[in-house]
């Protein structure tokens, strides 16, 4: 799996038993995380080159998961996804 370390990194922050697990009611699923990471790779930003993902990417993933649940986000991830479509 290409983003194995990043998946674990995000899970450590937002998984059910994590420090920010309350953002998701302590019931985030791995499927939600994987879907958000896949969407993150579709968003074109100057910082993302398809290789290394960092804390900014983790925050985008967080917001993609929040948006998928209909919750407020810090970044305009829905618009970023639309803008990244060919």
C-alpha atoms as an extended CHARMM CRD file, in Angstrom:
* protein
*
        86  EXT
         1         1  UNK       CA              0.0000000000        0.0000000000        0.0000000000  PROA      1               0.0000000000
         2         2  UNK       CA              1.5640000000        3.2510000000       -1.1500000000  PROA      2               0.0000000000
         3         3  UNK       CA              0.5180000000        5.4490000000        1.7660000000  PROA      3               0.0000000000
         4         4  UNK       CA              0.8500000000        2.9180000000        4.6120000000  PROA      4               0.0000000000
         5         5  UNK       CA              2.8400000000        5.2540000000        6.8990000000  PROA      5               0.0000000000
         6         6  UNK       CA              0.5030000000        8.1590000000        6.2010000000  PROA      6               0.0000000000
         7         7  UNK       CA             -2.5550000000        6.0120000000        6.9210000000  PROA      7               0.0000000000
         8         8  UNK       CA             -1.1020000000        5.0470000000       10.2970000000  PROA      8               0.0000000000
         9         9  UNK       CA             -0.1460000000        8.6690000000       10.9520000000  PROA      9               0.0000000000
        10        10  UNK       CA             -3.7090000000        9.8710000000       10.3250000000  PROA      10              0.0000000000
        11        11  UNK       CA             -5.2300000000        6.9930000000       12.2860000000  PROA      11              0.0000000000
        12        12  UNK       CA             -3.0290000000        7.9170000000       15.2560000000  PROA      12              0.0000000000
        13        13  UNK       CA             -4.6220000000       11.3840000000       15.2160000000  PROA      13              0.0000000000
        14        14  UNK       CA             -8.2550000000       10.6550000000       14.3170000000  PROA      14              0.0000000000
        15        15  UNK       CA             -8.9260000000        6.9710000000       15.0230000000  PROA      15              0.0000000000
        16        16  UNK       CA            -11.4570000000        6.0340000000       17.7270000000  PROA      16              0.0000000000
        17        17  UNK       CA             -8.8780000000        5.8670000000       20.5540000000  PROA      17              0.0000000000
        18        18  UNK       CA             -6.7690000000        8.8170000000       19.3730000000  PROA      18              0.0000000000
        19        19  UNK       CA             -6.1590000000       12.3030000000       20.6890000000  PROA      19              0.0000000000
        20        20  UNK       CA             -8.6020000000       13.8580000000       18.1810000000  PROA      20              0.0000000000
        21        21  UNK       CA            -10.9800000000       10.9230000000       17.9690000000  PROA      21              0.0000000000
        22        22  UNK       CA            -13.6880000000       13.1460000000       19.4360000000  PROA      22              0.0000000000
        23        23  UNK       CA            -13.8190000000       15.0410000000       16.1130000000  PROA      23              0.0000000000
        24        24  UNK       CA            -15.5760000000       11.9410000000       14.7900000000  PROA      24              0.0000000000
        25        25  UNK       CA            -17.4370000000       10.8270000000       17.8970000000  PROA      25              0.0000000000
        26        26  UNK       CA            -14.7200000000        8.2110000000       18.5270000000  PROA      26              0.0000000000
        27        27  UNK       CA            -16.2130000000        6.0530000000       15.7630000000  PROA      27              0.0000000000
        28        28  UNK       CA            -14.1860000000        6.8420000000       12.6450000000  PROA      28              0.0000000000
        29        29  UNK       CA            -13.7650000000        3.8150000000       10.3900000000  PROA      29              0.0000000000
        30        30  UNK       CA            -10.7110000000        2.8110000000        8.4110000000  PROA      30              0.0000000000
        31        31  UNK       CA            -12.8890000000        2.8910000000        5.2880000000  PROA      31              0.0000000000
        32        32  UNK       CA            -13.6900000000        6.5780000000        5.8840000000  PROA      32              0.0000000000
        33        33  UNK       CA             -9.9990000000        7.3200000000        6.3250000000  PROA      33              0.0000000000
        34        34  UNK       CA             -8.9660000000        5.4540000000        3.1820000000  PROA      34              0.0000000000
        35        35  UNK       CA            -11.6470000000        7.1860000000        1.0970000000  PROA      35              0.0000000000
        36        36  UNK       CA            -10.5060000000       10.5900000000        2.3730000000  PROA      36              0.0000000000
        37        37  UNK       CA             -6.8600000000        9.8280000000        1.5910000000  PROA      37              0.0000000000
        38        38  UNK       CA             -7.8240000000        8.7580000000       -1.9180000000  PROA      38              0.0000000000
        39        39  UNK       CA             -9.7080000000       12.0410000000       -2.3750000000  PROA      39              0.0000000000
        40        40  UNK       CA             -6.7170000000       13.9620000000       -0.9930000000  PROA      40              0.0000000000
        41        41  UNK       CA             -4.5290000000       12.5610000000       -3.7380000000  PROA      41              0.0000000000
        42        42  UNK       CA             -6.9540000000       14.0290000000       -6.2940000000  PROA      42              0.0000000000
        43        43  UNK       CA             -6.6810000000       17.5840000000       -4.9330000000  PROA      43              0.0000000000
        44        44  UNK       CA             -4.0460000000       19.5650000000       -6.7730000000  PROA      44              0.0000000000
        45        45  UNK       CA             -2.0930000000       21.8840000000       -4.5010000000  PROA      45              0.0000000000
        46        46  UNK       CA              1.3920000000       23.3340000000       -4.9460000000  PROA      46              0.0000000000
        47        47  UNK       CA              2.5050000000       21.3980000000       -1.8600000000  PROA      47              0.0000000000
        48        48  UNK       CA              1.4680000000       17.9700000000       -3.1470000000  PROA      48              0.0000000000
        49        49  UNK       CA              3.6160000000       16.1320000000       -5.6130000000  PROA      49              0.0000000000
        50        50  UNK       CA              2.1210000000       12.6600000000       -5.1430000000  PROA      50              0.0000000000
        51        51  UNK       CA              4.8950000000       11.3070000000       -2.9670000000  PROA      51              0.0000000000
        52        52  UNK       CA              5.2390000000       12.5510000000        0.5820000000  PROA      52              0.0000000000
        53        53  UNK       CA              2.2160000000       13.5040000000        2.6340000000  PROA      53              0.0000000000
        54        54  UNK       CA              2.6210000000       15.7070000000        5.7130000000  PROA      54              0.0000000000
        55        55  UNK       CA              0.6390000000       17.4620000000        8.4700000000  PROA      55              0.0000000000
        56        56  UNK       CA             -1.0750000000       19.7870000000        5.9640000000  PROA      56              0.0000000000
        57        57  UNK       CA             -2.2640000000       16.7300000000        4.0620000000  PROA      57              0.0000000000
        58        58  UNK       CA             -3.4480000000       15.1810000000        7.3390000000  PROA      58              0.0000000000
        59        59  UNK       CA             -5.5550000000       18.2780000000        7.9790000000  PROA      59              0.0000000000
        60        60  UNK       CA             -7.0330000000       18.0820000000        4.4760000000  PROA      60              0.0000000000
        61        61  UNK       CA             -7.8570000000       14.4190000000        5.0820000000  PROA      61              0.0000000000
        62        62  UNK       CA             -9.4980000000       15.4010000000        8.3770000000  PROA      62              0.0000000000
        63        63  UNK       CA            -11.6090000000       17.9990000000        6.6030000000  PROA      63              0.0000000000
        64        64  UNK       CA            -12.5520000000       15.5710000000        3.8360000000  PROA      64              0.0000000000
        65        65  UNK       CA            -13.8100000000       13.1690000000        6.4960000000  PROA      65              0.0000000000
        66        66  UNK       CA            -15.6740000000       15.9560000000        8.2990000000  PROA      66              0.0000000000
        67        67  UNK       CA            -17.2530000000       17.1210000000        5.0250000000  PROA      67              0.0000000000
        68        68  UNK       CA            -18.3270000000       13.5520000000        4.2470000000  PROA      68              0.0000000000
        69        69  UNK       CA            -20.1710000000       13.5820000000        7.5640000000  PROA      69              0.0000000000
        70        70  UNK       CA            -21.7510000000       16.9590000000        6.8310000000  PROA      70              0.0000000000
        71        71  UNK       CA            -19.6950000000       18.7350000000        9.4980000000  PROA      71              0.0000000000
        72        72  UNK       CA            -17.9080000000       22.1120000000        9.2270000000  PROA      72              0.0000000000
        73        73  UNK       CA            -14.3490000000       22.1740000000        7.8870000000  PROA      73              0.0000000000
        74        74  UNK       CA            -11.3580000000       24.4770000000        8.2470000000  PROA      74              0.0000000000
        75        75  UNK       CA            -10.3640000000       24.2230000000        4.5810000000  PROA      75              0.0000000000
        76        76  UNK       CA            -12.7230000000       24.4610000000        1.5660000000  PROA      76              0.0000000000
        77        77  UNK       CA            -12.1250000000       20.8250000000        0.6000000000  PROA      77              0.0000000000
        78        78  UNK       CA            -15.3060000000       20.4620000000       -1.4450000000  PROA      78              0.0000000000
        79        79  UNK       CA            -14.2650000000       23.3890000000       -3.6400000000  PROA      79              0.0000000000
        80        80  UNK       CA            -10.6770000000       22.1230000000       -3.8350000000  PROA      80              0.0000000000
        81        81  UNK       CA            -11.9710000000       18.7990000000       -5.1530000000  PROA      81              0.0000000000
        82        82  UNK       CA            -14.1480000000       20.5480000000       -7.7410000000  PROA      82              0.0000000000
        83        83  UNK       CA            -11.2650000000       22.7720000000       -8.8320000000  PROA      83              0.0000000000
        84        84  UNK       CA             -9.0180000000       19.7360000000       -9.2810000000  PROA      84              0.0000000000
        85        85  UNK       CA            -11.3480000000       17.9640000000      -11.7010000000  PROA      85              0.0000000000
        86        86  UNK       CA            -10.0780000000       17.8470000000      -15.3000000000  PROA      86              0.0000000000
